[in-house]
Each structure stands twice: as structure tokens, then as C-alpha cells.
Amino acid sequence: MAKERKHPRGLTVLFFTEMWERFGFYLMLGIFTLYMIGQADPGEASIFHGLSFSLEKAADVYGTYLALVYLTPFFGGLIADRLLGYRVSISLGGILMGTGYLGLSIHNETIFFISLGLIILGNGFFKPNISALVGKLYDNDKYRDKKDAGFNIFYMGINIGAFVCNFIAAFLRINYGWGWAFAAAGIGMFAGLIWFWTGQLYAKDIKEVDTISPTQEGEKSLGRVIVDLLVPAFAAGFIGWNLFTWIMGQPLFGNKSTDAFLCFSIVIIIYYISLYLKEKKYALTIALKTMPEPEAKIHAKKVADPVKALLAVFGCVVIFWAIFHQNGSALTIWAERYTNRQIPEVLEKPVSTLHLNQVVTTGSVEASEGNTIEASGPDPYFHNLPKEKWPENGKLNLFSTELFQSINPGFIILFTPLVVGFFMFLRRRGRPVSTPSKIGYGLFITALSALVMVFAALSSDNGAVKASAAWLFGTYGVITIGELCLSPMGLSLVSKLSPPRIVAMMMGGWFLSTAIGNKLSGVLSGLWNLYDKKAYFFLTNMGLTMISVILIFSILPWLKRVVREHVGEE
């Protein structure tokens, strides 16, 4: 007799596909800000030159990119639900993303932005549909009660790729230049696609759950939805780009791209609210055929409550993403300029041998036509390092900044079995924690991670002196636990509560909340230079997160009731 499987066969294929895709995504993200703010040093070969953007411009591009890369999943989910199906959408998205990463390897600002556009479109097709496929695999009664654990395992695959990629990025960009590092991201993406295509020969359940939901009676066609949504959304974005600057003489939210994005997003948010109202109206129409009007209204409200509950959760988690994705902006700047990255002598040789180190100098003086001129000044790393600690030989051997990006995924790999085991232990003891409760606890823990950075700033006299790297390990460790309680549980909740015909579209709604949060992460990071006392910057992050904590716990009893009524989960 064959041994019964604990998880669907297709999970293995999707696990490694996502692992390779996230390898490329996070490799690019780990060096994204560093590449944009990197200066063109005349003493270096051009392959090591960055784009020389200002910190404010880099933060704007970073936030806009992350916002759009998580906004397009709405459209990708919609197209997959109605037209292409999940597998074709994943394949199309992977090809676009891989091409975009390879394009970034060309040092040209125009190609840089075109490549970002390809990645943004590709992620829209890829991201919601691979997550929706995972959920579909667990709709079978045999696996239904293992859905949360399945998403935790899937999430672990994401972070194996995210952990490894930064070592590859550091090695390639330090030794061979930015181009090779970005090209590695593209190679990783195409490796994931090959695995996805060949793995389905082994896991036939992926094809079995890949369904297309044709337009039903009373629903708009795909083309009609896109026209009705895209035209007003782009119109709103255009108005946002121009209106506030015209009326006020300056952008409302710091820059035109933020104004345009938020106005664009408002139209999509309204669409999701209308989706809930239509779901309620449709349920009422059906119910009136078999029951009196008062009972039919109660029934229709219950049927539509899952969509309403998801929209409420989407709104609450926006701030989580605004704080979490500062890892590639504000926390990268903290690691680059405010953290002690000097390699201890006992580690210098092995790290140097691996070519993962960064060498910075205090500057040099050269003679030119009989005059003494300063050929190069001290690296920015020395700006808050007391001169008595400057090296006599003028050189310091530092850990590469992007290596700090591996702390979070490293902790996820370490903590995932512990967090899953902890919740399983509570379930066995008869004290299960509901999925909405896990999300609420995740938000609270995220607030604590911001508090860690408040203490980090205070310990370093608000960045006047170098802070210990232990603070970054601490804040990443805390936010990792919050992330494990929130992010995979959010994916699981969408899969549980979404009406079957719009699972991918509702998954796109989850990523819409991520997109808005990501844009806000760029807005907040762009304020970095306005805070003389960096502790206040991180205290602002904590305060914003606590507002979300209060909101989600205020509706938690209702959320738990909705999940209990529709899923049977306590």
C-alpha cells in the first residue's frame, strides 16, 4: 500500500520554481539602491560605475518600482482567471522577468527603466498565479487542514533563494561589475522556468487544478473589466501627476510619482469595494428565489462577508509592507553608512578569498603639473568614523553591504520550522490560533522590530558614530517572526476565503496592499535626510505600525467569525 502523502506532489515543483524566481528578484533588490546611488569613480573601470542618483531620487525609484511590481498582480490575476490560466501566466511572467534582469546588466539609464518595466509586467503574471496554484492544490479535502503549513513551506522556498542570492551578488559585482550580478538574476529566473516546465511531468496535480473561470451571467467580460478599470485608473494617475503640482505649486506627497500612484490605486481600491457589493447583490438575487427577503438579505451578507473580510485585512497590512520593505532602502543605507562593517582580522583572509569584501580608502593625494591636488576624498564610510580609528595604510576591509540582506531570509529558514511547530503544538493542546490572529500578532511584532532600530539609533548617537551590526541582526530577527506570522498567513487566508472564480484576482488584491505599502516605504525612506535624529525616523515607523495593530485587533472577533463560518477554522 502506497504511503499517504502529507502534502500535494505539486508543492515540490512550485517550491523550487518560486525559490529560483525569488533568487533573481531579491538578488536584484539587494543591489538595486546601491547601484542607483553608486558614483562613477574616475579611478574605476566603467563596469563598476553606478547611476549616480541622489538618495531622494533613488528612494523614489525604489518605492515606485516596488509599488508597481506588486500592483500589476491584480491585472495578472484577472487575466489568468478569465483567459490564460495559471500555468501559461506563470510562464509568460517568468520570461518577461528574466529578460528584464538581463537588460539591467547593460549600463544605460534608458535600458535600466525599460528593464524595470519588463520585470514589473512579468511579476504581475507570475506572482499571484503561483500563489493561487499553491492554494488550489490544498482545496482537496485530503490536504485542506494543512494549507497554512503548506504556505509556510512554500514561503521557506522563497527565502532559500533570497538568502543565497546576496552572496552571489556580492561576489559578482565586486569582482566583475554590476552587469554580471544583474545577469545572474536573469539566469536564476530562467532556471526556475525550466524546473516549472519539466516538473509538471512529475506533478500532474498542477495541471488538474489549473482552471479558467469563464464570464458568468451578470459578470463583465475580461475586456470590459480592463477597459472600465484601466481607463479611469490611468486617467486618475495622470491627474495625480499634474493636478496637485498645478494647484499647490508642489506635489502633495513629496513627488509626482507618488501622487500619480496613489490616485491610480484609489480607482482600483474602489473597484475592489464594488466587487464586494456585486458579490452581495449576486448572492441576494439567488437567495430571493428560495427564501423570504429578510432571510435572503442576511444570507447574502454572509456570502459576501469573506470578500469584505479580505478587503479589511488588505487595508491593515499596508503599513507592514511599508516598514518591511525598507530593508532595501532605509536599512540598506543604515548598513552602508551607519553600521560597523569592518572585518575582524581573524576573518579577513577567508572573506577576501571568497571575494565578498569591499575595500574603502581614506583618499589619496597626487601631484599634477607641479601642484598638489586631492585626487579622491575619503569614502562616505569614514564620515562618521572618528579619525583616530582611520587605518594607517588608508584602507579598510569591509563586509559588503548586500550581505546584510541575507539576514532576514536566513532567519526565515531557521525560524519557519519553529513557528510552524509552535502553532501545531498549540493546536494539539486544543488552543489553535486562527489565521487572522496570526496576522494581528505579526503586525504587533513588526512594531517591536522598529523599536529595536530606535535603540540602535540611540546607541550610536543617532548615527554620529558607527552602530554595531548586532542591531541589524536584532531588528531582522524580530521582523522575521512577524513576517512568518503575517505574510504566508495572508496568502493562506486569501486562498481560504476567496470565491472560487476570482481566487487569483483576490490574490492580486493582497499584492495591491503590498504595492501601496511598498510605495509608502519609498516615501518614508525618502524622508531619511530630514531626520537629524534617526531615532525619530524609526519611532515614526513604530507609531504607524501600532495604528494598524489597533485597527486589526478591533475587528479581530468579526474576522474570526467569518473564517469560522466559511472555512470551519477555530
VEXTIVEX-510227 format. One record per residue (C-alpha): residue in one letter; x negated, y, z negated; residue number from 0; chain. Coordinates in Angstrom, 3 decimals. Example, Ala and Ser with C-alpha at 12.3 -4.5 7.8 and 13.67 -1.06 7.14 Angstrom:
// residues 2
residu_east_north_up_num_chaine
a_-12.300_-4.500_-7.800_0_A $
s_-13.670_-1.060_-7.140_1_A $
// end
This chain:
// residues 570
residu_east_north_up_num_chaine
m_0.000_0.000_0.000_0_A $
a_-1.425_3.376_1.022_1_A $
k_-2.319_5.714_-1.804_2_A $
e_0.120_8.633_-2.078_3_A $
r_-1.489_11.972_-1.211_4_A $
k_-1.419_14.761_-3.785_5_A $
h_-1.377_17.455_-1.094_6_A $
p_-0.384_17.573_2.597_7_A $
r_-3.008_16.415_5.077_8_A $
g_-2.871_19.735_6.923_9_A $
l_-4.139_21.640_3.877_10_A $
t_-7.688_20.447_4.587_11_A $
v_-7.587_21.844_8.125_12_A $
l_-6.111_25.179_7.060_13_A $
f_-8.522_25.387_4.101_14_A $
f_-11.643_25.262_6.283_15_A $
t_-10.101_27.391_9.050_16_A $
e_-9.426_30.139_6.533_17_A $
m_-12.849_29.636_4.974_18_A $
w_-14.606_30.394_8.268_19_A $
e_-12.283_33.284_9.099_20_A $
r_-12.897_34.866_5.698_21_A $
f_-16.642_34.246_6.124_22_A $
g_-16.553_36.632_9.077_23_A $
f_-14.094_39.066_7.525_24_A $
y_-15.983_39.531_4.261_25_A $
l_-19.419_39.465_5.894_26_A $
m_-18.331_42.475_7.930_27_A $
l_-16.642_44.130_4.935_28_A $
g_-19.704_43.688_2.706_29_A $
i_-21.919_45.775_5.003_30_A $
f_-19.206_47.997_6.509_31_A $
t_-19.660_51.034_4.237_32_A $
l_-23.437_50.587_4.091_33_A $
y_-23.595_50.608_7.908_34_A $
m_-21.433_53.705_8.202_35_A $
i_-23.378_55.792_5.659_36_A $
g_-26.784_54.429_6.716_37_A $
q_-29.066_57.165_8.048_38_A $
a_-31.166_56.967_11.201_39_A $
d_-34.670_56.929_9.707_40_A $
p_-37.187_58.010_12.396_41_A $
g_-39.672_55.534_10.973_42_A $
e_-37.400_52.564_11.564_43_A $
a_-36.515_50.678_14.716_44_A $
s_-33.084_51.592_16.081_45_A $
i_-31.693_48.155_15.176_46_A $
f_-31.848_49.250_11.524_47_A $
h_-30.082_52.602_12.067_48_A $
g_-26.639_53.165_10.572_49_A $
l_-23.955_55.510_11.894_50_A $
s_-24.909_58.407_9.558_51_A $
f_-21.297_59.097_8.495_52_A $
s_-20.665_61.266_5.431_53_A $
l_-19.373_59.484_2.332_54_A $
e_-15.942_61.112_2.789_55_A $
k_-15.692_60.045_6.451_56_A $
a_-16.875_56.514_5.650_57_A $
a_-14.279_56.218_2.860_58_A $
d_-11.548_57.406_5.243_59_A $
v_-12.559_54.940_7.975_60_A $
y_-12.878_52.137_5.401_61_A $
g_-9.438_52.791_3.914_62_A $
t_-7.780_53.249_7.306_63_A $
y_-9.340_50.059_8.670_64_A $
l_-8.266_48.004_5.663_65_A $
a_-4.811_49.547_5.775_66_A $
l_-4.271_48.750_9.447_67_A $
v_-5.829_45.303_9.210_68_A $
y_-3.129_44.408_6.681_69_A $
l_-0.345_46.392_8.378_70_A $
t_-0.414_44.504_11.673_71_A $
p_0.531_41.163_9.997_72_A $
f_4.092_42.495_9.909_73_A $
f_4.190_42.508_13.704_74_A $
g_2.191_39.294_13.974_75_A $
g_4.611_37.536_11.655_76_A $
l_7.608_38.835_13.584_77_A $
i_6.201_37.696_16.945_78_A $
a_5.262_34.287_15.536_79_A $
d_8.720_33.768_14.011_80_A $
r_10.577_34.609_17.208_81_A $
l_8.250_33.899_20.133_82_A $
l_4.801_32.315_19.787_83_A $
g_4.948_30.060_16.756_84_A $
y_2.257_29.849_14.088_85_A $
r_-0.460_27.862_15.848_86_A $
v_-0.598_29.974_19.018_87_A $
s_-0.569_33.163_16.948_88_A $
i_-3.460_31.928_14.794_89_A $
s_-5.471_31.038_17.883_90_A $
l_-4.822_34.390_19.569_91_A $
g_-5.701_36.272_16.400_92_A $
g_-8.936_34.369_15.919_93_A $
i_-10.095_35.080_19.478_94_A $
l_-9.414_38.813_19.091_95_A $
m_-11.177_38.983_15.725_96_A $
g_-14.218_37.035_16.892_97_A $
t_-14.560_39.315_19.918_98_A $
g_-14.275_42.372_17.681_99_A $
y_-17.046_41.200_15.339_100_A $
l_-19.335_40.578_18.279_101_A $
g_-18.525_44.078_19.540_102_A $
l_-19.684_45.583_16.236_103_A $
s_-23.144_44.170_16.938_104_A $
i_-23.538_46.869_19.618_105_A $
h_-24.800_50.115_18.078_106_A $
n_-22.400_52.592_19.665_107_A $
e_-19.744_54.643_17.876_108_A $
t_-17.145_54.282_20.626_109_A $
i_-17.586_50.494_20.809_110_A $
f_-17.539_50.463_16.994_111_A $
f_-13.989_51.853_16.894_112_A $
i_-12.788_49.683_19.821_113_A $
s_-14.109_46.614_17.993_114_A $
l_-12.303_47.635_14.804_115_A $
g_-9.110_47.824_16.885_116_A $
l_-9.585_44.241_18.118_117_A $
i_-10.149_42.996_14.566_118_A $
i_-7.062_44.844_13.340_119_A $
l_-4.865_43.309_16.066_120_A $
g_-6.378_39.861_15.588_121_A $
n_-5.831_39.843_11.851_122_A $
g_-2.202_40.742_12.473_123_A $
f_-1.675_37.492_14.351_124_A $
f_-3.920_35.349_12.164_125_A $
k_-3.382_36.274_8.530_126_A $
p_0.385_35.970_7.900_127_A $
n_0.794_32.872_10.007_128_A $
i_-1.884_30.694_8.462_129_A $
s_-0.465_31.549_5.022_130_A $
a_3.062_30.798_6.261_131_A $
l_1.852_27.428_7.585_132_A $
v_0.472_26.516_4.161_133_A $
g_3.854_27.255_2.622_134_A $
k_5.670_25.247_5.299_135_A $
l_3.530_22.193_4.527_136_A $
y_4.854_22.262_0.959_137_A $
d_8.533_22.549_1.881_138_A $
n_8.643_18.760_1.921_139_A $
d_10.279_17.535_-1.313_140_A $
k_7.245_15.318_-1.951_141_A $
y_4.947_18.347_-2.303_142_A $
r_7.317_21.151_-3.317_143_A $
d_6.312_21.282_-7.001_144_A $
k_2.620_21.500_-6.018_145_A $
k_2.999_24.694_-3.957_146_A $
d_1.343_27.035_-6.491_147_A $
a_-1.616_24.661_-6.835_148_A $
g_-1.801_24.319_-3.052_149_A $
f_-2.093_28.072_-2.610_150_A $
n_-4.759_28.206_-5.337_151_A $
i_-6.775_25.570_-3.435_152_A $
f_-6.250_27.451_-0.174_153_A $
y_-7.399_30.638_-1.902_154_A $
m_-10.557_28.873_-3.008_155_A $
g_-11.400_28.239_0.651_156_A $
i_-11.102_31.962_1.305_157_A $
n_-13.685_32.658_-1.341_158_A $
i_-16.205_29.986_-0.414_159_A $
g_-16.547_31.833_2.878_160_A $
a_-16.613_35.199_1.104_161_A $
f_-19.359_34.009_-1.283_162_A $
v_-21.755_32.577_1.301_163_A $
c_-21.411_35.341_3.879_164_A $
n_-23.173_38.095_1.919_165_A $
f_-26.424_36.123_1.678_166_A $
i_-26.326_35.616_5.433_167_A $
a_-25.538_39.304_5.940_168_A $
a_-28.429_40.438_3.715_169_A $
f_-30.919_38.130_5.408_170_A $
l_-29.932_39.132_8.943_171_A $
r_-29.526_42.889_8.519_172_A $
i_-32.789_43.299_6.540_173_A $
n_-34.880_41.175_8.879_174_A $
y_-33.185_41.508_12.265_175_A $
g_-30.897_44.548_12.012_176_A $
w_-27.208_45.287_11.727_177_A $
g_-26.329_43.739_15.090_178_A $
w_-27.267_40.194_14.141_179_A $
a_-25.359_40.474_10.874_180_A $
f_-22.138_41.508_12.636_181_A $
a_-22.674_38.846_15.315_182_A $
a_-22.801_36.190_12.578_183_A $
a_-19.278_37.228_11.560_184_A $
g_-18.078_36.558_15.110_185_A $
i_-19.796_33.184_15.249_186_A $
g_-18.110_32.239_11.962_187_A $
m_-14.699_33.177_13.343_188_A $
f_-15.122_31.024_16.450_189_A $
a_-16.374_28.139_14.280_190_A $
g_-13.116_28.374_12.332_191_A $
l_-11.071_28.283_15.529_192_A $
i_-12.848_25.161_16.787_193_A $
w_-12.148_23.474_13.450_194_A $
f_-8.472_24.515_13.637_195_A $
w_-8.036_23.124_17.149_196_A $
t_-9.802_19.815_16.531_197_A $
g_-8.424_19.329_13.001_198_A $
q_-4.876_19.028_14.267_199_A $
l_-5.817_15.686_15.811_200_A $
y_-6.218_14.515_12.217_201_A $
a_-3.430_16.529_10.564_202_A $
k_-0.324_16.150_12.693_203_A $
d_1.888_17.653_9.984_204_A $
i_0.697_21.129_11.069_205_A $
k_2.403_20.730_14.440_206_A $
e_5.513_19.283_12.793_207_A $
v_6.129_22.366_10.643_208_A $
d_5.267_24.880_13.387_209_A $
t_8.746_26.069_14.316_210_A $
i_10.120_29.078_16.180_211_A $
s_13.331_30.689_14.929_212_A $
p_15.300_31.956_17.946_213_A $
t_17.508_35.019_17.592_214_A $
q_20.700_34.064_15.783_215_A $
e_24.146_35.565_16.126_216_A $
g_24.195_39.074_14.705_217_A $
e_20.404_39.436_14.800_218_A $
k_18.403_41.731_17.060_219_A $
s_16.145_40.234_19.705_220_A $
l_12.382_40.441_19.282_221_A $
g_12.088_43.120_21.960_222_A $
r_14.881_45.142_20.380_223_A $
v_13.276_44.955_16.933_224_A $
i_9.912_46.091_18.268_225_A $
v_11.443_48.992_20.204_226_A $
d_13.712_50.032_17.328_227_A $
l_10.822_49.848_14.873_228_A $
l_7.684_50.811_16.790_229_A $
v_9.096_53.926_18.469_230_A $
p_10.237_55.608_15.228_231_A $
a_7.161_54.343_13.344_232_A $
f_4.714_55.831_15.832_233_A $
a_6.817_58.990_16.009_234_A $
a_6.601_59.282_12.226_235_A $
g_2.857_58.687_12.348_236_A $
f_2.448_61.410_14.979_237_A $
i_4.489_63.816_12.878_238_A $
g_2.446_62.949_9.792_239_A $
w_-0.788_63.578_11.683_240_A $
n_0.291_67.091_12.697_241_A $
l_3.154_68.352_10.526_242_A $
f_1.524_68.828_7.119_243_A $
t_-1.574_70.432_8.600_244_A $
w_0.647_72.795_10.613_245_A $
i_2.849_73.747_7.637_246_A $
m_0.273_73.797_4.847_247_A $
g_-2.898_74.516_6.780_248_A $
q_-4.400_71.272_5.496_249_A $
p_-3.453_67.569_5.225_250_A $
l_-1.151_66.647_2.337_251_A $
f_-3.139_63.571_1.252_252_A $
g_-6.680_64.720_1.968_253_A $
n_-6.942_63.909_5.682_254_A $
k_-4.759_63.482_8.750_255_A $
s_-5.203_59.704_8.997_256_A $
t_-3.761_59.205_5.519_257_A $
d_-0.789_61.468_6.253_258_A $
a_-0.117_59.619_9.518_259_A $
f_-0.454_56.151_7.979_260_A $
l_1.849_56.846_5.054_261_A $
c_4.533_58.359_7.338_262_A $
f_4.191_55.345_9.657_263_A $
s_4.560_52.993_6.674_264_A $
i_7.696_54.738_5.404_265_A $
v_9.540_53.700_8.575_266_A $
i_8.523_50.060_8.086_267_A $
i_9.495_50.179_4.406_268_A $
i_12.940_51.435_5.458_269_A $
y_13.130_48.533_7.922_270_A $
y_12.499_46.019_5.114_271_A $
i_15.187_47.637_2.976_272_A $
s_17.593_47.357_5.918_273_A $
l_16.564_43.700_6.243_274_A $
y_17.807_43.098_2.699_275_A $
l_21.075_44.917_3.414_276_A $
k_21.605_42.895_6.611_277_A $
e_20.899_39.647_4.770_278_A $
k_23.504_40.626_2.195_279_A $
k_26.043_41.621_4.868_280_A $
y_25.500_38.398_6.811_281_A $
a_25.976_36.300_3.662_282_A $
l_29.168_38.207_2.829_283_A $
t_30.568_37.591_6.325_284_A $
i_30.011_33.840_5.966_285_A $
a_31.324_33.718_2.396_286_A $
l_34.566_35.542_3.234_287_A $
k_35.539_32.616_5.445_288_A $
t_35.781_30.272_2.464_289_A $
m_36.331_32.358_-0.714_290_A $
p_38.127_35.455_-2.025_291_A $
e_36.444_38.840_-1.578_292_A $
p_35.304_39.367_-5.218_293_A $
e_33.653_35.949_-5.330_294_A $
a_32.227_36.437_-1.836_295_A $
k_30.520_39.689_-2.880_296_A $
i_28.921_38.002_-5.893_297_A $
h_27.803_35.128_-3.697_298_A $
a_26.367_37.468_-1.041_299_A $
k_24.398_39.386_-3.663_300_A $
k_22.851_36.164_-4.965_301_A $
v_21.969_35.023_-1.451_302_A $
a_20.225_38.325_-0.684_303_A $
d_18.551_38.682_-4.103_304_A $
p_15.370_36.774_-3.064_305_A $
v_14.605_39.372_-0.380_306_A $
k_15.293_42.170_-2.868_307_A $
a_13.040_40.495_-5.441_308_A $
l_10.198_40.202_-2.926_309_A $
l_10.512_43.872_-1.994_310_A $
a_10.276_44.810_-5.682_311_A $
v_7.132_42.709_-6.120_312_A $
f_5.619_44.198_-2.949_313_A $
g_6.061_47.675_-4.433_314_A $
c_4.494_46.740_-7.771_315_A $
v_1.336_45.152_-6.344_316_A $
v_0.354_48.098_-4.125_317_A $
i_-1.847_49.523_-6.887_318_A $
f_-3.577_46.169_-7.417_319_A $
w_-4.894_46.308_-3.853_320_A $
a_-5.832_49.980_-4.241_321_A $
i_-8.081_49.017_-7.162_322_A $
f_-9.249_45.613_-5.941_323_A $
h_-10.463_46.742_-2.524_324_A $
q_-12.658_49.438_-3.955_325_A $
n_-15.195_46.600_-4.083_326_A $
g_-16.231_47.577_-0.560_327_A $
s_-16.236_51.334_-1.181_328_A $
a_-16.483_52.879_-4.664_329_A $
l_-18.009_49.788_-6.288_330_A $
t_-20.424_49.393_-3.377_331_A $
i_-21.552_52.991_-3.916_332_A $
w_-21.893_52.255_-7.647_333_A $
a_-24.029_49.211_-6.868_334_A $
e_-26.095_51.080_-4.254_335_A $
r_-26.863_54.267_-6.205_336_A $
y_-25.996_53.843_-9.873_337_A $
t_-26.925_50.241_-10.710_338_A $
n_-30.356_48.984_-11.674_339_A $
r_-31.148_46.635_-8.788_340_A $
q_-34.880_46.232_-9.395_341_A $
i_-36.011_42.623_-9.029_342_A $
p_-37.919_41.304_-12.076_343_A $
e_-41.486_40.266_-11.260_344_A $
v_-40.716_36.630_-12.022_345_A $
l_-38.095_36.658_-9.223_346_A $
e_-39.850_38.869_-6.685_347_A $
k_-41.629_36.086_-4.817_348_A $
p_-38.683_33.700_-4.234_349_A $
v_-36.322_36.561_-3.339_350_A $
s_-38.866_38.104_-0.980_351_A $
t_-39.474_34.704_0.584_352_A $
l_-35.727_34.416_1.252_353_A $
h_-35.784_37.942_2.758_354_A $
l_-32.799_39.059_0.677_355_A $
n_-34.605_42.021_-0.856_356_A $
q_-34.575_45.707_0.014_357_A $
v_-37.750_47.816_-0.270_358_A $
v_-37.346_51.523_-1.076_359_A $
t_-40.042_54.174_-1.352_360_A $
t_-40.609_57.413_-3.240_361_A $
g_-41.561_59.139_0.006_362_A $
s_-44.794_59.928_1.789_363_A $
v_-46.806_62.941_2.915_364_A $
e_-48.544_63.213_6.295_365_A $
a_-50.841_65.751_7.961_366_A $
s_-49.649_67.274_11.233_367_A $
e_-51.692_69.841_13.225_368_A $
g_-53.649_70.803_10.125_369_A $
n_-50.549_71.387_7.980_370_A $
t_-49.274_69.163_5.215_371_A $
i_-45.613_68.276_5.638_372_A $
e_-43.232_65.891_3.895_373_A $
a_-42.538_63.135_6.373_374_A $
s_-39.903_61.474_4.231_375_A $
g_-38.333_62.133_0.865_376_A $
p_-37.515_59.646_-1.856_377_A $
d_-34.837_57.058_-1.200_378_A $
p_-31.456_58.006_-2.773_379_A $
y_-32.005_55.153_-5.247_380_A $
f_-34.570_57.350_-7.054_381_A $
h_-32.219_60.300_-7.548_382_A $
n_-31.041_59.121_-10.970_383_A $
l_-34.166_57.165_-11.908_384_A $
p_-36.494_59.083_-14.311_385_A $
k_-39.820_59.919_-12.658_386_A $
e_-41.748_58.128_-15.378_387_A $
k_-40.131_54.921_-14.061_388_A $
w_-41.168_55.562_-10.464_389_A $
p_-43.681_52.927_-9.296_390_A $
e_-47.338_53.932_-8.936_391_A $
n_-47.560_52.353_-5.500_392_A $
g_-44.459_54.257_-4.345_393_A $
k_-42.417_51.137_-3.609_394_A $
l_-39.641_49.267_-5.391_395_A $
n_-38.327_45.801_-4.565_396_A $
l_-34.523_45.747_-4.987_397_A $
f_-31.721_43.237_-4.693_398_A $
s_-29.723_44.020_-1.539_399_A $
t_-26.505_45.863_-2.307_400_A $
e_-24.240_43.477_-0.377_401_A $
l_-25.255_40.582_-2.644_402_A $
f_-23.023_42.111_-5.314_403_A $
q_-20.092_41.390_-3.000_404_A $
s_-20.606_37.692_-3.693_405_A $
i_-19.931_38.066_-7.419_406_A $
n_-16.133_38.126_-7.020_407_A $
p_-15.813_35.104_-4.674_408_A $
g_-18.415_33.263_-6.756_409_A $
f_-16.289_33.747_-9.845_410_A $
i_-13.190_32.643_-7.925_411_A $
i_-14.866_29.354_-7.007_412_A $
l_-15.857_28.940_-10.662_413_A $
f_-12.598_30.091_-12.247_414_A $
t_-9.998_28.584_-9.874_415_A $
p_-10.101_25.072_-11.425_416_A $
l_-9.962_26.656_-14.889_417_A $
v_-6.992_28.894_-14.121_418_A $
v_-5.093_26.108_-12.320_419_A $
g_-5.910_23.714_-15.163_420_A $
f_-4.759_26.239_-17.762_421_A $
f_-1.347_26.707_-16.141_422_A $
m_-0.985_22.941_-15.641_423_A $
f_-1.808_22.450_-19.334_424_A $
l_0.945_24.902_-20.317_425_A $
r_3.394_23.133_-18.004_426_A $
r_2.603_19.737_-19.574_427_A $
r_3.152_21.276_-23.016_428_A $
g_6.602_22.419_-21.939_429_A $
r_5.611_26.099_-21.690_430_A $
p_5.379_26.734_-17.925_431_A $
v_4.521_30.241_-16.733_432_A $
s_6.753_31.463_-13.918_433_A $
t_5.231_32.784_-10.705_434_A $
p_6.490_36.373_-11.337_435_A $
s_4.976_36.270_-14.845_436_A $
k_1.613_35.259_-13.422_437_A $
i_1.737_38.266_-11.102_438_A $
g_2.529_40.569_-14.034_439_A $
y_-0.346_39.208_-16.101_440_A $
g_-2.613_39.611_-13.062_441_A $
l_-1.785_43.321_-12.892_442_A $
f_-2.497_43.813_-16.598_443_A $
i_-5.850_42.047_-16.337_444_A $
t_-6.701_44.265_-13.351_445_A $
a_-6.193_47.315_-15.582_446_A $
l_-8.698_45.818_-18.020_447_A $
s_-11.260_45.453_-15.223_448_A $
a_-11.044_49.212_-14.605_449_A $
l_-11.614_49.729_-18.339_450_A $
v_-14.863_47.759_-18.051_451_A $
m_-16.090_50.298_-15.489_452_A $
v_-15.095_53.164_-17.783_453_A $
f_-17.527_51.755_-20.348_454_A $
a_-20.108_51.195_-17.585_455_A $
a_-19.954_54.871_-16.658_456_A $
l_-20.170_55.967_-20.291_457_A $
s_-23.153_53.693_-20.930_458_A $
s_-25.043_55.298_-18.022_459_A $
d_-24.195_58.877_-18.987_460_A $
n_-21.680_58.978_-16.115_461_A $
g_-24.227_57.837_-13.551_462_A $
a_-27.070_60.132_-14.659_463_A $
v_-29.180_57.042_-15.340_464_A $
k_-29.101_53.534_-13.910_465_A $
a_-26.469_51.186_-15.312_466_A $
s_-27.075_47.513_-15.990_467_A $
a_-25.919_45.113_-13.267_468_A $
a_-24.149_43.231_-16.062_469_A $
w_-21.328_45.791_-15.897_470_A $
l_-20.548_44.831_-12.301_471_A $
f_-20.591_41.159_-13.240_472_A $
g_-18.213_42.027_-16.073_473_A $
t_-15.703_44.013_-14.034_474_A $
y_-15.735_41.455_-11.199_475_A $
g_-15.289_38.648_-13.716_476_A $
v_-12.231_40.288_-15.258_477_A $
i_-10.590_41.308_-11.976_478_A $
t_-11.187_37.803_-10.596_479_A $
i_-8.947_36.338_-13.282_480_A $
g_-6.347_38.978_-12.460_481_A $
e_-6.670_38.218_-8.757_482_A $
l_-6.178_34.479_-9.302_483_A $
c_-3.010_35.179_-11.265_484_A $
l_-1.680_37.582_-8.637_485_A $
s_-2.837_37.098_-5.061_486_A $
p_-2.274_33.361_-4.407_487_A $
m_0.861_33.528_-6.543_488_A $
g_2.184_36.332_-4.359_489_A $
l_1.697_34.186_-1.267_490_A $
s_3.423_31.311_-3.041_491_A $
l_6.357_33.497_-4.132_492_A $
v_6.901_34.769_-0.571_493_A $
s_6.938_31.197_0.677_494_A $
k_9.431_30.165_-2.017_495_A $
l_11.932_32.999_-1.734_496_A $
s_11.873_33.957_1.959_497_A $
p_14.861_32.903_4.099_498_A $
p_13.513_30.124_6.373_499_A $
r_13.936_32.023_9.654_500_A $
i_11.867_35.045_8.502_501_A $
v_9.091_33.473_6.391_502_A $
a_6.277_34.941_8.490_503_A $
m_7.997_38.345_8.612_504_A $
m_8.268_38.429_4.814_505_A $
m_4.642_37.312_4.627_506_A $
g_3.975_40.368_6.765_507_A $
g_5.765_42.408_4.085_508_A $
w_3.312_41.101_1.495_509_A $
f_0.472_42.268_3.698_510_A $
l_2.226_45.613_4.224_511_A $
s_1.955_46.211_0.481_512_A $
t_-1.685_45.190_0.780_513_A $
a_-2.132_47.656_3.652_514_A $
i_-0.710_50.586_1.701_515_A $
g_-2.849_49.664_-1.292_516_A $
n_-5.939_49.391_0.898_517_A $
k_-5.334_52.836_2.349_518_A $
l_-4.986_54.213_-1.174_519_A $
s_-8.291_52.516_-2.079_520_A $
g_-9.955_54.624_0.610_521_A $
v_-8.154_57.748_-0.605_522_A $
l_-9.276_57.143_-4.188_523_A $
s_-12.840_56.312_-3.135_524_A $
g_-12.938_59.485_-1.048_525_A $
l_-12.464_61.435_-4.295_526_A $
w_-15.658_59.930_-5.736_527_A $
n_-17.759_63.081_-5.359_528_A $
l_-15.060_65.209_-7.015_529_A $
y_-15.560_63.384_-10.315_530_A $
d_-18.663_64.726_-12.086_531_A $
k_-17.892_62.290_-14.874_532_A $
k_-17.488_58.891_-13.218_533_A $
a_-15.746_57.515_-16.302_534_A $
y_-12.735_59.673_-15.379_535_A $
f_-12.661_58.111_-11.904_536_A $
f_-12.321_54.608_-13.350_537_A $
l_-9.940_55.845_-16.057_538_A $
t_-7.673_57.104_-13.245_539_A $
n_-7.746_53.605_-11.731_540_A $
m_-6.747_52.105_-15.069_541_A $
g_-3.887_54.558_-15.576_542_A $
l_-2.442_53.893_-12.116_543_A $
t_-2.586_50.139_-12.714_544_A $
m_-0.814_50.429_-16.063_545_A $
i_2.082_52.201_-14.337_546_A $
s_2.501_49.128_-12.110_547_A $
v_2.216_46.840_-15.144_548_A $
i_5.085_48.673_-16.863_549_A $
l_7.203_48.520_-13.702_550_A $
i_6.835_44.788_-13.097_551_A $
f_7.384_43.797_-16.722_552_A $
s_10.531_45.951_-16.824_553_A $
i_12.075_43.827_-14.021_554_A $
l_10.468_40.522_-15.019_555_A $
p_13.619_38.963_-16.594_556_A $
w_15.540_39.621_-13.370_557_A $
l_12.719_38.273_-11.193_558_A $
k_12.521_35.083_-13.252_559_A $
r_16.287_34.624_-12.969_560_A $
v_16.196_34.993_-9.176_561_A $
v_13.389_32.439_-8.879_562_A $
r_15.188_30.057_-11.252_563_A $
e_18.454_30.285_-9.300_564_A $
h_16.895_29.855_-5.862_565_A $
v_13.921_27.605_-6.496_566_A $
g_14.775_25.903_-9.777_567_A $
e_11.491_27.029_-11.303_568_A $
e_11.431_27.858_-15.021_569_A $
// end
